[in-house]
């Protein structure tokens, strides 16, 4: 039996899931203290930059402690979980590996849970050697399954761990091995644990929290081996006899729905945009007849081109923004100054079951029409399935809200802070339209609305931008003059 002083307790820190992100929100825990976990077993679901990511365990052992309740935001680099690997060496300590990038390195990776036995170190531990993105430690140690001291790796400590990959016994963890074949991310099984938790996958648990449904009150689900499915959760939410999570409701039929995850971040973002940006807007009704003809010609030549009216509009938009750079900009308080951008990173507002996300088409100005259309389709699909990375959801310089895809004719979008402008696109429908000054015809038209930061540009500049875009839509052949 291992003494408390000899127990090897490993700390796993909240990882940086994106490009310098400062925090992550706990969406769901998949383990509880006392559970036995294996390497790469999902521990929890974290959300940051509007992406949800399952976090795998870098260690095998027993969960000692976890930090953060669902909905709680934790800073990157703080403790997420402690795991007792139960694998002491002859000295009572096991060689350490870096679980993720955290604070400055500490040569002692072992936590002793008894403060009296280890004063000053009971509350925190930092892995011994930080690991870079290629899996090699910065001290130059050669990770080939043994420490520089010659100590052999145990099953729990088989090599450096990269967030989202984990380790395996006997694995080749050198630089070339990590570059050559990163292990795929494992998906969470619906099999129950010995804790008696309801059988349900993380997305279903997240849906239940959003709808206020208590999974424990549902019993066995309709899925394999009694797994609770999304349909079970929706049915429970619609049933007045099913108990909701928390106090949930009253005799009058009201129910409290917690605002967490993506919806909470969106709410905070919109509040900040309205508070800090003095926005104004202008609109223009545009005839899409010739653009639809161009769409049909492209599809006739290449059915796989993925060319849609929206994709063609975005291609024309990138050309227009190059001519009107103050719309592809941001207002900087320090100075103050207006900072314009050469690159056009288009953010595309996309409605998903988890809420509004904004995938980003990077360097859209350099993409051909076909490449832009295919990238747009890929990002939209990834946004709805939750498969996008944080980098694909951050860094936009101009955003487009296609509320026409939701059946709306018009609307006024909110500027995506800290950008200078956003374009709203209404539905394309046959409508009465005046041509040649006095002739009334039926044409496929849509209303384009530009909301803009009045500190960055005035109404005349925004109107010139919108008019130029409308002219290209109504006569797309003129884009040849810009190529």
Residue pairs with C-beta under 8 A, 6 or more apart in sequence:
2 86
2 88
3 92
4 112
4 113
4 114
4 117
5 92
5 112
5 114
5 117
6 88
6 92
6 93
7 84
7 86
7 88
7 112
7 113
8 84
8 85
8 86
8 87
8 88
8 93
8 94
8 110
8 156
9 64
9 82
9 83
9 84
9 85
9 110
9 111
9 112
9 113
9 125
10 58
10 59
10 61
10 82
10 83
10 84
10 85
10 96
10 99
10 109
10 110
10 111
10 125
10 156
11 79
11 81
11 82
11 99
11 109
11 111
11 124
11 125
11 126
11 127
12 43
12 57
12 58
12 59
12 79
12 80
12 81
12 82
12 83
12 99
12 100
13 76
13 77
13 78
13 79
13 80
13 99
13 100
13 101
13 102
13 126
14 23
14 24
14 46
14 74
14 75
14 76
14 77
14 78
14 79
14 80
14 100
15 24
15 55
15 76
15 100
15 101
15 163
16 76
16 77
16 100
16 101
16 163
17 24
17 46
17 48
17 49
17 51
17 53
17 163
17 390
18 48
18 49
18 51
18 389
18 390
18 391
18 394
19 390
19 391
19 394
19 395
21 48
21 49
21 76
21 390
22 75
22 76
23 48
23 73
23 74
23 75
23 76
24 46
24 47
24 48
24 73
24 74
24 76
25 46
25 47
25 48
25 71
25 72
25 73
25 74
25 260
25 261
25 264
25 265
26 44
26 45
26 46
26 68
26 69
26 70
26 71
26 72
26 73
26 74
27 44
27 45
27 46
27 47
27 52
27 70
27 202
27 206
27 260
27 261
28 44
28 45
28 70
28 202
28 205
28 206
28 209
29 43
29 44
29 66
29 70
30 42
30 43
30 44
30 45
30 54
30 188
30 202
31 37
31 41
31 43
31 44
31 63
31 66
31 81
31 193
32 63
32 66
32 195
32 197
33 63
33 64
33 65
33 66
34 62
34 63
34 195
35 62
35 63
35 193
35 194
35 195
36 61
36 62
36 63
37 43
37 57
37 59
37 60
37 61
37 62
37 63
37 83
38 57
38 60
39 56
39 57
39 58
39 59
39 60
39 155
39 156
39 158
39 166
39 167
39 168
40 56
40 57
40 165
40 166
40 167
40 168
40 183
40 186
41 56
41 57
41 186
42 54
42 55
42 56
42 57
42 186
42 187
42 188
42 202
43 55
43 56
43 57
43 66
43 80
43 81
44 54
44 55
44 66
44 80
44 81
45 52
45 53
45 54
45 55
45 202
45 206
46 52
46 53
46 55
47 53
47 261
47 262
47 265
48 390
49 390
49 393
49 394
50 262
50 265
50 357
50 358
50 390
50 393
51 386
51 388
51 389
51 390
51 393
52 202
52 206
52 261
52 354
52 386
53 164
54 185
54 186
54 187
54 188
54 202
55 80
55 163
55 164
56 164
56 165
56 166
56 185
56 186
57 81
57 83
57 166
58 97
58 99
58 100
58 161
58 166
58 167
59 83
59 85
59 99
59 156
59 157
60 83
60 85
60 155
60 156
61 83
61 84
61 85
61 86
61 87
61 156
62 83
62 84
62 86
63 81
63 82
63 83
63 84
64 82
64 83
64 84
64 113
65 79
65 81
65 82
66 80
66 81
66 82
67 74
67 78
67 79
67 80
67 81
68 74
68 80
70 209
70 260
71 258
71 260
71 261
71 264
74 80
77 101
77 102
77 103
79 124
82 111
85 94
85 154
85 156
85 157
86 156
87 94
87 154
87 155
87 156
87 157
88 94
89 95
89 151
93 108
93 110
94 110
94 151
94 154
94 156
94 157
95 109
95 128
95 147
95 149
95 151
95 153
95 157
96 108
96 109
96 110
96 127
96 128
96 129
96 157
97 109
97 127
97 128
97 129
97 131
97 157
97 159
97 160
97 161
97 167
98 127
98 128
98 129
98 130
98 131
98 137
98 160
98 161
99 127
99 161
100 161
100 163
101 130
101 131
102 126
102 127
102 130
103 126
104 126
105 126
105 127
105 128
105 129
105 130
106 125
106 126
106 127
106 128
107 128
108 121
108 125
108 128
109 125
109 126
109 127
109 128
110 125
111 118
111 121
111 122
111 124
111 125
112 118
112 121
112 122
113 122
114 122
115 122
129 137
129 138
129 139
129 141
130 137
130 138
131 137
131 138
131 160
131 161
131 162
132 138
133 162
134 175
134 178
134 179
135 143
135 159
135 160
135 162
135 173
135 174
135 175
135 177
135 178
136 143
136 160
136 174
136 175
137 143
137 160
141 147
141 148
142 148
142 174
143 159
143 160
143 173
143 174
144 172
144 173
144 174
145 152
145 153
145 158
145 159
145 170
145 171
145 173
146 152
146 153
147 153
153 159
153 169
155 169
157 167
158 167
158 168
158 169
158 170
158 171
158 173
159 167
159 168
159 171
159 173
160 167
160 173
161 167
162 178
162 182
164 185
165 182
165 183
165 185
166 183
167 173
168 183
171 177
188 201
188 202
190 199
190 200
190 201
190 223
190 224
190 225
190 227
191 199
191 225
192 198
192 199
198 215
198 216
198 218
198 221
198 228
199 220
199 221
199 223
199 225
199 226
199 227
199 228
200 208
200 215
200 221
200 227
200 228
201 227
203 230
203 386
204 215
204 228
204 229
204 230
204 233
205 215
206 261
206 354
207 213
207 230
207 233
207 234
207 353
208 214
208 215
208 228
208 233
208 236
208 245
209 245
209 258
209 260
210 257
210 258
210 260
210 261
210 263
211 233
211 234
211 236
211 237
211 244
211 257
212 237
212 244
212 245
212 246
212 248
212 255
212 256
212 257
212 258
213 233
213 236
213 237
213 242
213 244
213 245
214 242
214 243
214 244
214 245
215 228
215 233
217 236
217 242
217 243
218 228
218 232
218 233
218 236
218 242
219 226
220 226
220 228
221 227
221 228
221 229
221 232
222 228
222 229
222 231
222 232
223 229
223 232
236 242
237 244
240 253
244 255
246 256
246 258
247 256
248 255
248 256
249 255
249 256
259 267
261 354
261 355
262 354
262 355
262 356
262 357
263 354
263 355
266 355
266 356
269 416
269 417
270 414
272 417
273 279
273 414
273 415
273 416
273 417
274 414
276 417
277 331
277 415
277 417
277 453
277 455
278 453
278 454
278 455
279 414
279 415
279 451
279 452
279 453
279 454
280 451
280 452
280 454
280 459
280 462
281 412
281 449
281 450
281 451
281 452
282 449
282 450
282 452
282 459
282 462
282 463
282 466
283 410
283 447
283 448
283 449
283 450
283 466
284 447
284 448
284 466
284 467
284 470
285 433
285 445
285 446
285 447
285 448
286 445
286 446
286 447
286 448
286 470
286 473
286 474
287 433
287 435
287 443
287 444
287 445
287 473
287 474
288 309
288 428
288 443
288 444
288 445
288 446
288 473
288 474
289 443
289 444
289 474
290 473
290 474
290 475
290 476
290 477
291 309
291 312
291 313
291 473
291 474
291 476
292 309
292 428
292 444
294 312
294 476
295 307
295 308
295 309
295 312
298 305
298 307
298 369
298 370
299 305
299 307
302 370
305 369
305 370
305 373
305 374
306 370
306 373
306 374
306 376
306 377
307 369
307 370
307 373
308 373
308 376
309 428
310 376
310 402
310 405
310 425
311 369
311 372
311 373
311 376
312 369
312 373
312 476
313 425
313 473
314 346
314 361
314 364
314 372
314 376
314 400
315 367
315 369
315 372
315 479
316 469
316 472
316 473
316 476
316 479
317 346
317 398
317 400
317 423
317 469
318 344
318 346
318 364
318 365
318 367
318 372
319 365
319 472
319 479
319 482
320 465
320 468
320 469
320 472
321 327
321 328
321 344
321 365
321 398
321 465
322 344
322 365
323 468
323 482
324 461
324 464
324 465
324 468
325 340
325 341
326 338
326 340
326 420
326 456
326 457
326 461
327 398
327 420
327 421
327 450
327 452
327 456
327 457
327 461
327 462
327 465
328 340
328 341
328 344
328 397
328 398
328 420
328 421
329 338
329 339
329 340
329 341
329 397
329 419
329 420
329 456
330 338
330 339
330 341
330 397
330 418
330 419
330 420
330 456
331 337
331 338
331 339
331 418
331 420
331 453
331 455
331 456
332 338
332 339
336 455
338 420
338 455
338 456
341 397
343 362
343 363
343 365
343 397
344 363
344 364
344 365
344 397
344 398
345 360
345 361
345 362
345 363
345 364
345 395
345 396
345 397
345 398
346 360
346 361
346 364
346 396
346 397
346 398
346 399
346 400
347 358
347 359
347 360
347 396
347 397
347 398
347 399
347 400
347 416
347 419
348 358
348 359
348 360
348 361
348 376
348 379
348 380
348 399
348 400
348 402
349 356
349 358
349 399
349 400
349 401
349 402
349 413
349 416
350 356
350 357
350 358
350 359
350 379
350 380
350 383
350 384
351 406
352 383
352 384
352 386
353 384
354 386
357 383
357 388
357 393
358 393
358 396
358 399
358 416
359 379
359 380
359 382
359 383
359 388
359 392
359 393
360 379
360 392
360 393
360 394
360 395
360 396
361 367
361 372
361 375
361 376
361 379
362 395
364 372
367 375
379 388
379 392
381 387
382 388
382 392
383 393
396 416
396 419
397 419
398 419
398 420
398 421
398 422
398 423
399 413
399 415
399 416
399 419
399 422
399 423
400 422
400 423
400 424
400 425
401 411
401 413
401 422
401 423
401 424
401 425
402 425
403 411
403 413
403 424
403 425
403 426
404 425
404 426
404 427
404 428
404 446
405 427
407 427
408 426
408 427
409 426
409 427
409 429
409 447
410 424
410 426
410 447
410 449
411 424
411 426
411 449
412 424
412 449
412 451
413 422
413 423
413 424
413 449
413 451
414 422
414 451
415 421
415 422
415 451
415 452
415 453
416 422
419 453
420 452
420 453
420 456
420 457
421 450
421 451
421 452
421 453
421 456
421 457
421 462
421 465
422 450
422 451
422 452
423 448
423 449
423 450
423 469
424 448
424 449
424 450
424 451
425 446
425 448
426 446
426 447
426 448
426 449
427 446
428 444
428 445
428 446
429 444
429 445
429 446
430 442
430 443
430 444
431 442
431 443
431 444
431 445
432 440
432 441
432 442
433 440
433 441
433 442
433 443
433 445
434 440
434 441
435 441
435 443
448 466
448 469
448 470
448 473
450 462
450 465
450 466
452 462
471 478
472 478
472 479
